[in-house]
């Protein structure tokens, strides 16, 4: 379909940023791209990365930024990092809401007699995909298993 991979979207947006001379966006997108390329090379040079693998790279980058933000309680550096975070967030998968998670849990529970938390957790996470939030999933799953 017309669904673009995260990497392709970043490459497109980088071209736009270069035309606009948007230095901050250029540098952030270049960093994320190089992380994506590195991750792809680690996996398999010939295979396209899955959307989930790409999303993982972007959210790892995001986590690193959050960590470094803590090192700068105030000042210009912190403001710069906050700007970077905003840019990176545009490329992160939207988190699945509780309704979505609940629906996935219901489907998984219907599809298997297994009531072991670990394997069910894995199945639900897989079903939801890149937008799954482990904390929300485990809370709701525990409730459902009650």
Backbone torsions as a table, in degrees:
resi	resn	phi	psi	omega
1	UNK	NA	-162.8	-179.9
2	UNK	-88.9	16.1	-178.1
3	UNK	-77.2	121.7	-177.6
4	UNK	-91.5	141.3	172.9
5	UNK	-67.1	160.1	-179.9
6	UNK	-59.0	-43.8	-177.8
7	UNK	-60.4	-43.7	-179.8
8	UNK	-66.2	-37.4	178.3
9	UNK	-63.6	-42.7	179.4
10	UNK	-64.0	-40.7	179.6
11	UNK	-63.3	-41.9	176.8
12	UNK	-60.9	-48.4	-177.3
13	UNK	-66.5	-29.4	178.1
14	UNK	-66.5	-42.0	177.2
15	UNK	-58.1	-45.2	179.0
16	UNK	-61.1	-44.8	-178.9
17	UNK	-63.4	-36.2	179.8
18	UNK	-66.8	-41.4	177.2
19	UNK	-62.1	-37.9	-176.9
20	UNK	-84.8	-1.7	-176.5
21	UNK	55.5	36.9	179.8
22	UNK	-86.5	89.9	-171.5
23	UNK	-59.6	-43.5	-176.8
24	UNK	-62.2	-50.3	-179.0
25	UNK	-62.7	-40.7	178.5
26	UNK	-56.5	-47.5	-174.7
27	UNK	-69.3	-39.3	178.9
28	UNK	-64.2	-48.3	-177.4
29	UNK	-64.2	-36.5	177.1
30	UNK	-62.5	-41.8	179.7
31	UNK	-63.3	-47.1	-178.8
32	UNK	-63.6	-41.7	178.3
33	UNK	-59.9	-42.4	-178.1
34	UNK	-67.7	-34.4	173.4
35	UNK	-62.6	-42.2	179.5
36	UNK	-63.5	-43.3	-179.9
37	UNK	-64.4	-41.3	179.3
38	UNK	-62.2	-46.0	-179.9
39	UNK	-62.4	-40.0	179.9
40	UNK	-63.6	-41.3	180.0
41	UNK	-65.0	-35.1	178.4
42	UNK	-66.2	-36.8	-175.9
43	UNK	-76.9	-69.4	-177.4
44	UNK	-168.4	120.9	-173.8
45	UNK	-60.0	-33.0	-170.8
46	UNK	-91.6	-22.1	-176.5
47	UNK	-87.7	143.0	170.9
48	UNK	-71.3	140.5	176.1
49	UNK	-71.0	146.1	174.1
50	UNK	-71.5	158.7	177.1
51	UNK	-56.4	-38.5	-178.5
52	UNK	-66.4	-40.0	178.7
53	UNK	-64.0	-43.0	177.7
54	UNK	-61.4	-44.7	-178.8
55	UNK	-60.6	-37.0	-179.9
56	UNK	-63.8	-42.5	179.4
57	UNK	-61.0	-45.8	-178.5
58	UNK	-64.3	-41.8	-177.7
59	UNK	-74.6	-27.0	173.5
60	UNK	-64.7	-43.3	177.4
61	UNK	-60.1	-43.6	179.6
62	UNK	-60.4	-44.9	178.7
63	UNK	-60.4	-41.4	178.4
64	UNK	-60.9	-42.8	178.5
65	UNK	-62.2	-43.7	179.4
66	UNK	-59.1	-43.0	178.6
67	UNK	-60.5	-45.5	-176.6
68	UNK	-71.3	-25.3	176.3
69	UNK	-62.1	-36.7	178.9
70	UNK	-63.3	-25.8	179.4
71	UNK	-73.8	-16.4	-177.9
72	UNK	-123.0	88.8	-176.7
73	UNK	-60.2	-28.6	178.3
74	UNK	-155.9	179.2	174.2
75	UNK	96.7	-177.7	-172.7
76	UNK	-61.1	-40.6	-176.3
77	UNK	-60.3	-42.0	-179.6
78	UNK	-64.7	-42.1	178.8
79	UNK	-60.9	-41.0	178.7
80	UNK	-62.6	-43.7	-179.2
81	UNK	-65.1	-38.8	177.5
82	UNK	-62.0	-36.7	175.7
83	UNK	-63.9	-43.1	178.2
84	UNK	-61.6	-44.6	-179.6
85	UNK	-56.1	-44.4	-179.4
86	UNK	-59.0	-42.7	-179.1
87	UNK	-65.2	-47.2	-177.9
88	UNK	-62.7	-36.7	-178.4
89	UNK	-61.4	-25.1	178.6
90	UNK	-64.3	-19.8	-175.1
91	UNK	-107.7	6.3	-180.0
92	UNK	-92.0	144.2	179.4
93	UNK	-64.4	143.3	175.5
94	UNK	-65.5	135.7	178.4
95	UNK	-69.1	141.7	177.2
96	UNK	-69.3	133.9	178.5
97	UNK	-78.4	166.2	-179.0
98	UNK	-53.2	-38.5	-179.0
99	UNK	-62.1	-45.2	-180.0
100	UNK	-61.8	-43.7	-179.5
101	UNK	-63.9	-45.5	-179.6
102	UNK	-59.3	-42.0	179.8
103	UNK	-63.6	-42.7	179.3
104	UNK	-63.6	-41.2	179.2
105	UNK	-61.9	-45.6	-179.7
106	UNK	-58.5	-45.1	179.9
107	UNK	-61.5	-46.2	-178.5
108	UNK	-62.9	-44.3	-179.1
109	UNK	-63.6	-34.4	176.8
110	UNK	-67.1	-34.7	-170.0
111	UNK	-82.8	-11.4	-177.2
112	UNK	-144.7	144.3	175.2
113	UNK	-79.1	-11.3	-176.6
114	UNK	-62.9	134.0	177.2
115	UNK	-123.7	26.2	177.4
116	UNK	-85.5	129.9	-173.6
117	UNK	-56.3	-51.6	-175.1
118	UNK	-52.5	-59.9	-179.5
119	UNK	-61.0	-37.7	179.4
120	UNK	-64.5	-43.0	179.5
121	UNK	-55.9	-46.8	179.9
122	UNK	-60.4	-44.1	-177.9
123	UNK	-63.8	-42.5	-179.3
124	UNK	-65.6	-45.2	179.2
125	UNK	-58.0	-43.1	-179.7
126	UNK	-64.1	-42.7	-179.0
127	UNK	-61.6	-41.9	-177.5
128	UNK	-75.6	-36.9	176.4
129	UNK	83.9	-149.8	-169.5
130	UNK	-58.1	-26.7	-176.2
131	UNK	-88.0	5.9	-175.9
132	UNK	-71.7	135.4	175.9
133	UNK	-109.7	107.3	-173.6
134	UNK	-50.1	-38.7	-176.3
135	UNK	-66.3	-47.0	-179.9
136	UNK	-63.3	-44.6	-178.3
137	UNK	-60.4	-46.4	-175.7
138	UNK	-67.8	-37.7	178.0
139	UNK	-62.2	-48.5	-176.8
140	UNK	-69.7	-34.6	178.5
141	UNK	-67.1	-42.0	177.2
142	UNK	-58.7	-43.3	177.7
143	UNK	-59.4	-45.7	-177.5
144	UNK	-64.5	-34.0	-179.9
145	UNK	-80.4	-29.4	176.7
146	UNK	25.9	NA	NA
